[in-house]
Amino acid sequence: MNGIASAIDTLPAVATRPVLPILLAGAIALAGALAPLAAALADSPVRLGAPARIEAPIPIEAFATEAPGVDLSRVARVEAVLEGESIAVQDGDSFILRTGDGQKLRIRIEGIDAPEKGQPFADVSRRHLAGLLRERSLRLEVRKIDRYGRRVARVLDGDTDIALAQLQAGLAWFFRRYQSEQEPAVRRAYSRAEARAREAALGLWREEEPLPPWEQRRRQRQR
């Protein structure tokens, strides 16, 4: 009887002993199966808990159609828009702008070149520009900053293009050297305005052979 009781008391221990090795073997097998998946996740460029990488935007030039003679680095584009009023006019193509927040900025009007100081019609051109800008709310489409620190901009007073008005009055040249930086429609309008003023002998075109200001500057540099 004591032998039977002893056998019965040890039965649960005997019955549970094979279970532990089985569970342990299963855990080892599961870990082995999951190991390749863990390694793959570790090598993936997108990890849990980290944001996905965002590639840099593709520049718009990448979608442009190649055209002979067109420099895509100089196509017309607006870098900034400014609003304000003129507080001083230096000559027929440049002035000082005061913005709404009080900044005072030097502006070079895009697309035209007015007579240099000392040239015929230089003062007439300056005074005409001052009249166009006086007490007007101006909008400027800035293309770039030139080597003198001036903002080169198309200047608008409502629907009035200030550079075009100077050309129509015969008080500036169309600055063809930088025409590739302008929109084609604006470029054509400026060219037509200069041609009509020349034909009508307006402003500086009254001179028999007016000297372009860029040629005047070149001569001054050579002195």
Phi and psi in degrees as GROMACS dihedral restraints (atoms count N, CA, C in turn):
[ dihedral_restraints ]
;  ai    aj    ak    al  type     phi  dphi    fc
    3     4     5     6     1   -62.7    20    10
    4     5     6     7     1   -35.7    20    10
    6     7     8     9     1   -64.9    20    10
    7     8     9    10     1   -40.2    20    10
    9    10    11    12     1   -64.6    20    10
   10    11    12    13     1   -44.9    20    10
   12    13    14    15     1   -62.2    20    10
   13    14    15    16     1   -39.9    20    10
   15    16    17    18     1   -64.8    20    10
   16    17    18    19     1   -39.4    20    10
   18    19    20    21     1   -64.6    20    10
   19    20    21    22     1   -39.5    20    10
   21    22    23    24     1   -66.2    20    10
   22    23    24    25     1   -41.6    20    10
   24    25    26    27     1   -62.8    20    10
   25    26    27    28     1   -32.2    20    10
   27    28    29    30     1   -90.0    20    10
   28    29    30    31     1    -1.6    20    10
   30    31    32    33     1   -62.4    20    10
   31    32    33    34     1   -46.1    20    10
   33    34    35    36     1   -60.4    20    10
   34    35    36    37     1   -42.6    20    10
   36    37    38    39     1   -62.1    20    10
   37    38    39    40     1   -44.3    20    10
   39    40    41    42     1   -63.2    20    10
   40    41    42    43     1   -38.8    20    10
   42    43    44    45     1   -70.3    20    10
   43    44    45    46     1   -31.9    20    10
   45    46    47    48     1   -88.5    20    10
   46    47    48    49     1   -16.2    20    10
   48    49    50    51     1   -60.1    20    10
   49    50    51    52     1   -41.9    20    10
   51    52    53    54     1   -68.6    20    10
   52    53    54    55     1   -20.2    20    10
   54    55    56    57     1   -68.7    20    10
   55    56    57    58     1   -41.1    20    10
   57    58    59    60     1   -62.2    20    10
   58    59    60    61     1   -47.2    20    10
   60    61    62    63     1   -60.5    20    10
   61    62    63    64     1   -35.3    20    10
   63    64    65    66     1   -65.4    20    10
   64    65    66    67     1   -45.8    20    10
   66    67    68    69     1   -63.4    20    10
   67    68    69    70     1   -41.8    20    10
   69    70    71    72     1   -64.0    20    10
   70    71    72    73     1   -42.4    20    10
   72    73    74    75     1   -63.2    20    10
   73    74    75    76     1   -38.0    20    10
   75    76    77    78     1   -65.5    20    10
   76    77    78    79     1   -41.5    20    10
   78    79    80    81     1   -63.1    20    10
   79    80    81    82     1   -41.5    20    10
   81    82    83    84     1   -63.3    20    10
   82    83    84    85     1   -42.2    20    10
   84    85    86    87     1   -63.9    20    10
   85    86    87    88     1   -41.1    20    10
   87    88    89    90     1   -64.5    20    10
   88    89    90    91     1   -42.2    20    10
   90    91    92    93     1   -62.9    20    10
   91    92    93    94     1   -38.7    20    10
   93    94    95    96     1   -64.5    20    10
   94    95    96    97     1   -37.7    20    10
   96    97    98    99     1   -69.8    20    10
   97    98    99   100     1   -33.3    20    10
   99   100   101   102     1   -82.8    20    10
  100   101   102   103     1   -16.0    20    10
  102   103   104   105     1   -58.1    20    10
  103   104   105   106     1   -46.8    20    10
  105   106   107   108     1   -62.0    20    10
  106   107   108   109     1   -37.5    20    10
  108   109   110   111     1   -64.6    20    10
  109   110   111   112     1   -41.3    20    10
  111   112   113   114     1   -63.9    20    10
  112   113   114   115     1   -40.5    20    10
  114   115   116   117     1   -65.0    20    10
  115   116   117   118     1   -39.7    20    10
  117   118   119   120     1   -63.8    20    10
  118   119   120   121     1   -42.1    20    10
  120   121   122   123     1   -64.5    20    10
  121   122   123   124     1   -37.2    20    10
  123   124   125   126     1   -66.5    20    10
  124   125   126   127     1   -33.2    20    10
  126   127   128   129     1   -84.9    20    10
  127   128   129   130     1   -10.3    20    10
  129   130   131   132     1   -69.3    20    10
  130   131   132   133     1   140.2    20    10
  132   133   134   135     1   -68.4    20    10
  133   134   135   136     1   -18.6    20    10
  135   136   137   138     1  -110.5    20    10
  136   137   138   139     1   114.0    20    10
  138   139   140   141     1  -108.2    20    10
  139   140   141   142     1   150.0    20    10
  141   142   143   144     1   -62.9    20    10
  142   143   144   145     1   136.1    20    10
  144   145   146   147     1    90.6    20    10
  145   146   147   148     1    -5.1    20    10
  147   148   149   150     1  -122.7    20    10
  148   149   150   151     1   142.6    20    10
  150   151   152   153     1   -69.7    20    10
  151   152   153   154     1   150.6    20    10
  153   154   155   156     1   -66.9    20    10
  154   155   156   157     1   145.6    20    10
  156   157   158   159     1   -71.3    20    10
  157   158   159   160     1   136.0    20    10
  159   160   161   162     1  -107.6    20    10
  160   161   162   163     1   121.2    20    10
  162   163   164   165     1   -71.9    20    10
  163   164   165   166     1   154.3    20    10
  165   166   167   168     1   -64.2    20    10
  166   167   168   169     1   145.1    20    10
  168   169   170   171     1   -63.9    20    10
  169   170   171   172     1   147.2    20    10
  171   172   173   174     1   -77.6    20    10
  172   173   174   175     1   127.3    20    10
  174   175   176   177     1   -62.7    20    10
  175   176   177   178     1   149.5    20    10
  177   178   179   180     1   -63.8    20    10
  178   179   180   181     1   -26.5    20    10
  180   181   182   183     1   -59.4    20    10
  181   182   183   184     1   -24.8    20    10
  183   184   185   186     1   -65.8    20    10
  184   185   186   187     1   -22.1    20    10
  186   187   188   189     1   -97.9    20    10
  187   188   189   190     1    -4.0    20    10
  189   190   191   192     1   -75.2    20    10
  190   191   192   193     1   147.2    20    10
  192   193   194   195     1   -85.5    20    10
  193   194   195   196     1   129.4    20    10
  195   196   197   198     1   -64.8    20    10
  196   197   198   199     1   136.5    20    10
  198   199   200   201     1  -138.4    20    10
  199   200   201   202     1   132.9    20    10
  201   202   203   204     1   -58.2    20    10
  202   203   204   205     1   134.7    20    10
  204   205   206   207     1    83.3    20    10
  205   206   207   208     1     0.6    20    10
  207   208   209   210     1  -105.0    20    10
  208   209   210   211     1   118.6    20    10
  210   211   212   213     1   -91.9    20    10
  211   212   213   214     1   106.2    20    10
  213   214   215   216     1   -65.2    20    10
  214   215   216   217     1   -18.7    20    10
  216   217   218   219     1   -76.0    20    10
  217   218   219   220     1    -9.9    20    10
  219   220   221   222     1  -123.9    20    10
  220   221   222   223     1    17.6    20    10
  222   223   224   225     1   -66.3    20    10
  223   224   225   226     1   153.9    20    10
  225   226   227   228     1   -61.8    20    10
  226   227   228   229     1   127.9    20    10
  228   229   230   231     1  -153.8    20    10
  229   230   231   232     1   147.6    20    10
  231   232   233   234     1   -97.0    20    10
  232   233   234   235     1   117.9    20    10
  234   235   236   237     1   -85.4    20    10
  235   236   237   238     1   -28.0    20    10
  237   238   239   240     1  -162.3    20    10
  238   239   240   241     1   157.1    20    10
  240   241   242   243     1  -121.3    20    10
  241   242   243   244     1   128.3    20    10
  243   244   245   246     1  -120.8    20    10
  244   245   246   247     1   152.6    20    10
  246   247   248   249     1  -133.1    20    10
  247   248   249   250     1   144.2    20    10
  249   250   251   252     1   170.6    20    10
  250   251   252   253     1  -157.8    20    10
  252   253   254   255     1  -136.9    20    10
  253   254   255   256     1   154.4    20    10
  255   256   257   258     1   -79.0    20    10
  256   257   258   259     1   136.9    20    10
  258   259   260   261     1  -119.4    20    10
  259   260   261   262     1    -8.8    20    10
  261   262   263   264     1  -164.6    20    10
  262   263   264   265     1   143.6    20    10
  264   265   266   267     1  -120.8    20    10
  265   266   267   268     1   121.6    20    10
  267   268   269   270     1   -83.0    20    10
  268   269   270   271     1   -45.7    20    10
  270   271   272   273     1  -155.5    20    10
  271   272   273   274     1  -164.6    20    10
  273   274   275   276     1   -76.6    20    10
  274   275   276   277     1     1.1    20    10
  276   277   278   279     1  -139.4    20    10
  277   278   279   280     1    12.9    20    10
  279   280   281   282     1  -148.8    20    10
  280   281   282   283     1   149.9    20    10
  282   283   284   285     1  -159.3    20    10
  283   284   285   286     1   174.8    20    10
  285   286   287   288     1  -104.7    20    10
  286   287   288   289     1   127.8    20    10
  288   289   290   291     1  -104.2    20    10
  289   290   291   292     1   135.7    20    10
  291   292   293   294     1  -108.3    20    10
  292   293   294   295     1   118.9    20    10
  294   295   296   297     1   -81.2    20    10
  295   296   297   298     1   172.2    20    10
  297   298   299   300     1   -61.7    20    10
  298   299   300   301     1   -27.5    20    10
  300   301   302   303     1   -95.2    20    10
  301   302   303   304     1    12.0    20    10
  303   304   305   306     1    93.4    20    10
  304   305   306   307     1    -1.0    20    10
  306   307   308   309     1   -69.0    20    10
  307   308   309   310     1   144.9    20    10
  309   310   311   312     1  -114.0    20    10
  310   311   312   313     1   116.3    20    10
  312   313   314   315     1  -123.9    20    10
  313   314   315   316     1   139.4    20    10
  315   316   317   318     1   -82.9    20    10
  316   317   318   319     1   131.8    20    10
  318   319   320   321     1  -120.9    20    10
  319   320   321   322     1   134.4    20    10
  321   322   323   324     1  -112.9    20    10
  322   323   324   325     1   118.7    20    10
  324   325   326   327     1   -69.6    20    10
  325   326   327   328     1   129.3    20    10
  327   328   329   330     1   -72.6    20    10
  328   329   330   331     1   140.3    20    10
  330   331   332   333     1    91.5    20    10
  331   332   333   334     1    -6.8    20    10
  333   334   335   336     1  -132.1    20    10
  334   335   336   337     1   160.2    20    10
  336   337   338   339     1  -137.6    20    10
  337   338   339   340     1   116.2    20    10
  339   340   341   342     1   -94.6    20    10
  340   341   342   343     1   160.9    20    10
  342   343   344   345     1   -55.6    20    10
  343   344   345   346     1   140.9    20    10
  345   346   347   348     1   -75.7    20    10
  346   347   348   349     1   158.8    20    10
  348   349   350   351     1   -55.7    20    10
  349   350   351   352     1   130.9    20    10
  351   352   353   354     1    97.5    20    10
  352   353   354   355     1   -16.2    20    10
  354   355   356   357     1   -84.7    20    10
  355   356   357   358     1   154.7    20    10
  357   358   359   360     1   -56.3    20    10
  358   359   360   361     1   138.9    20    10
  360   361   362   363     1    71.3    20    10
  361   362   363   364     1     8.1    20    10
  363   364   365   366     1   -62.9    20    10
  364   365   366   367     1   -46.5    20    10
  366   367   368   369     1   -72.4    20    10
  367   368   369   370     1   -34.5    20    10
  369   370   371   372     1   -62.7    20    10
  370   371   372   373     1   -43.4    20    10
  372   373   374   375     1   -63.3    20    10
  373   374   375   376     1   -42.9    20    10
  375   376   377   378     1   -62.8    20    10
  376   377   378   379     1   -45.0    20    10
  378   379   380   381     1   -67.9    20    10
  379   380   381   382     1   -35.2    20    10
  381   382   383   384     1   -65.0    20    10
  382   383   384   385     1   -42.3    20    10
  384   385   386   387     1   -63.5    20    10
  385   386   387   388     1   -41.4    20    10
  387   388   389   390     1   -59.9    20    10
  388   389   390   391     1   -38.0    20    10
  390   391   392   393     1   -67.7    20    10
  391   392   393   394     1   -36.8    20    10
  393   394   395   396     1   -66.8    20    10
  394   395   396   397     1   -33.7    20    10
  396   397   398   399     1   -93.7    20    10
  397   398   399   400     1   -17.8    20    10
  399   400   401   402     1   -59.2    20    10
  400   401   402   403     1   123.3    20    10
  402   403   404   405     1    54.8    20    10
  403   404   405   406     1    35.7    20    10
  405   406   407   408     1  -110.8    20    10
  406   407   408   409     1   147.3    20    10
  408   409   410   411     1   -87.3    20    10
  409   410   411   412     1   111.8    20    10
  411   412   413   414     1  -102.5    20    10
  412   413   414   415     1   147.3    20    10
  414   415   416   417     1  -120.8    20    10
  415   416   417   418     1   128.3    20    10
  417   418   419   420     1  -118.2    20    10
  418   419   420   421     1   130.9    20    10
  420   421   422   423     1  -103.1    20    10
  421   422   423   424     1   100.8    20    10
  423   424   425   426     1   -81.7    20    10
  424   425   426   427     1   129.4    20    10
  426   427   428   429     1   -95.0    20    10
  427   428   429   430     1   -40.3    20    10
  429   430   431   432     1  -167.8    20    10
  430   431   432   433     1   177.6    20    10
  432   433   434   435     1  -115.4    20    10
  433   434   435   436     1   126.4    20    10
  435   436   437   438     1   -81.8    20    10
  436   437   438   439     1  -179.9    20    10
  438   439   440   441     1   -68.6    20    10
  439   440   441   442     1   -12.1    20    10
  441   442   443   444     1   -96.4    20    10
  442   443   444   445     1     5.0    20    10
  444   445   446   447     1    83.5    20    10
  445   446   447   448     1    10.2    20    10
  447   448   449   450     1   -89.6    20    10
  448   449   450   451     1   145.2    20    10
  450   451   452   453     1   -84.7    20    10
  451   452   453   454     1   119.0    20    10
  453   454   455   456     1   -86.7    20    10
  454   455   456   457     1   119.6    20    10
  456   457   458   459     1  -146.8    20    10
  457   458   459   460     1   149.4    20    10
  459   460   461   462     1   -79.9    20    10
  460   461   462   463     1   130.0    20    10
  462   463   464   465     1  -112.6    20    10
  463   464   465   466     1   126.2    20    10
  465   466   467   468     1  -125.0    20    10
  466   467   468   469     1   137.4    20    10
  468   469   470   471     1  -116.1    20    10
  469   470   471   472     1    91.4    20    10
  471   472   473   474     1    64.8    20    10
  472   473   474   475     1  -121.2    20    10
  474   475   476   477     1   -91.3    20    10
  475   476   477   478     1    -0.9    20    10
  477   478   479   480     1   -87.9    20    10
  478   479   480   481     1   122.3    20    10
  480   481   482   483     1   -89.0    20    10
  481   482   483   484     1   114.4    20    10
  483   484   485   486     1   -64.0    20    10
  484   485   486   487     1   -42.2    20    10
  486   487   488   489     1   -62.4    20    10
  487   488   489   490     1   -42.0    20    10
  489   490   491   492     1   -61.8    20    10
  490   491   492   493     1   -38.9    20    10
  492   493   494   495     1   -64.2    20    10
  493   494   495   496     1   -38.0    20    10
  495   496   497   498     1   -65.7    20    10
  496   497   498   499     1   -40.0    20    10
  498   499   500   501     1   -67.1    20    10
  499   500   501   502     1   -41.9    20    10
  501   502   503   504     1   -63.5    20    10
  502   503   504   505     1   -30.4    20    10
  504   505   506   507     1   -83.5    20    10
  505   506   507   508     1    -3.5    20    10
  507   508   509   510     1    72.6    20    10
  508   509   510   511     1    31.7    20    10
  510   511   512   513     1  -117.6    20    10
  511   512   513   514     1    17.8    20    10
  513   514   515   516     1  -163.5    20    10
  514   515   516   517     1   158.2    20    10
  516   517   518   519     1   -94.2    20    10
  517   518   519   520     1   150.8    20    10
  519   520   521   522     1   -74.3    20    10
  520   521   522   523     1   121.5    20    10
  522   523   524   525     1   -84.5    20    10
  523   524   525   526     1    82.8    20    10
  525   526   527   528     1   -67.2    20    10
  526   527   528   529     1   -18.8    20    10
  528   529   530   531     1   -56.7    20    10
  529   530   531   532     1   -32.2    20    10
  531   532   533   534     1  -114.4    20    10
  532   533   534   535     1    21.5    20    10
  534   535   536   537     1   -65.2    20    10
  535   536   537   538     1   -22.9    20    10
  537   538   539   540     1   -67.5    20    10
  538   539   540   541     1   -14.2    20    10
  540   541   542   543     1   -89.1    20    10
  541   542   543   544     1     0.4    20    10
  543   544   545   546     1  -107.2    20    10
  544   545   546   547     1   158.8    20    10
  546   547   548   549     1   -66.2    20    10
  547   548   549   550     1   144.5    20    10
  549   550   551   552     1   -55.3    20    10
  550   551   552   553     1   -39.9    20    10
  552   553   554   555     1   -65.5    20    10
  553   554   555   556     1   -40.5    20    10
  555   556   557   558     1   -66.7    20    10
  556   557   558   559     1   -43.0    20    10
  558   559   560   561     1   -57.3    20    10
  559   560   561   562     1   -44.8    20    10
  561   562   563   564     1   -66.3    20    10
  562   563   564   565     1   -40.6    20    10
  564   565   566   567     1   -62.7    20    10
  565   566   567   568     1   -42.1    20    10
  567   568   569   570     1   -65.4    20    10
  568   569   570   571     1   -43.3    20    10
  570   571   572   573     1   -62.5    20    10
  571   572   573   574     1   -42.9    20    10
  573   574   575   576     1   -64.5    20    10
  574   575   576   577     1   -41.7    20    10
  576   577   578   579     1   -62.2    20    10
  577   578   579   580     1   -43.2    20    10
  579   580   581   582     1   -63.4    20    10
  580   581   582   583     1   -43.8    20    10
  582   583   584   585     1   -62.6    20    10
  583   584   585   586     1   -41.4    20    10
  585   586   587   588     1   -68.5    20    10
  586   587   588   589     1   -40.3    20    10
  588   589   590   591     1   -64.6    20    10
  589   590   591   592     1   -38.4    20    10
  591   592   593   594     1   -64.2    20    10
  592   593   594   595     1   -45.6    20    10
  594   595   596   597     1   -62.5    20    10
  595   596   597   598     1   -34.7    20    10
  597   598   599   600     1   -88.2    20    10
  598   599   600   601     1     0.5    20    10
  600   601   602   603     1    54.8    20    10
  601   602   603   604     1    47.8    20    10
  603   604   605   606     1   -90.4    20    10
  604   605   606   607     1   145.3    20    10
  606   607   608   609     1    55.3    20    10
  607   608   609   610     1  -128.4    20    10
  609   610   611   612     1   -64.5    20    10
  610   611   612   613     1   -16.5    20    10
  612   613   614   615     1   -76.9    20    10
  613   614   615   616     1     0.4    20    10
  615   616   617   618     1   -72.4    20    10
  616   617   618   619     1   -24.2    20    10
  618   619   620   621     1   -67.2    20    10
  619   620   621   622     1   146.7    20    10
  621   622   623   624     1   -65.8    20    10
  622   623   624   625     1   -45.5    20    10
  624   625   626   627     1  -139.1    20    10
  625   626   627   628     1    78.5    20    10
  627   628   629   630     1   -63.8    20    10
  628   629   630   631     1   137.5    20    10
  630   631   632   633     1   -88.1    20    10
  631   632   633   634     1   121.9    20    10
  633   634   635   636     1   -60.4    20    10
  634   635   636   637     1   144.4    20    10
  636   637   638   639     1   -62.9    20    10
  637   638   639   640     1   -31.7    20    10
  639   640   641   642     1   -67.0    20    10
  640   641   642   643     1   -30.2    20    10
  642   643   644   645     1   -73.9    20    10
  643   644   645   646     1   -36.3    20    10
  645   646   647   648     1   -61.1    20    10
  646   647   648   649     1   -43.8    20    10
  648   649   650   651     1   -64.9    20    10
  649   650   651   652     1   -37.9    20    10
  651   652   653   654     1   -63.6    20    10
  652   653   654   655     1   -42.0    20    10
  654   655   656   657     1   -66.1    20    10
  655   656   657   658     1   -38.3    20    10
  657   658   659   660     1   -66.0    20    10
  658   659   660   661     1   -36.1    20    10
  660   661   662   663     1   -67.3    20    10
  661   662   663   664     1   -27.7    20    10
  663   664   665   666     1   -83.0    20    10
  664   665   666   667     1   -10.1    20    10
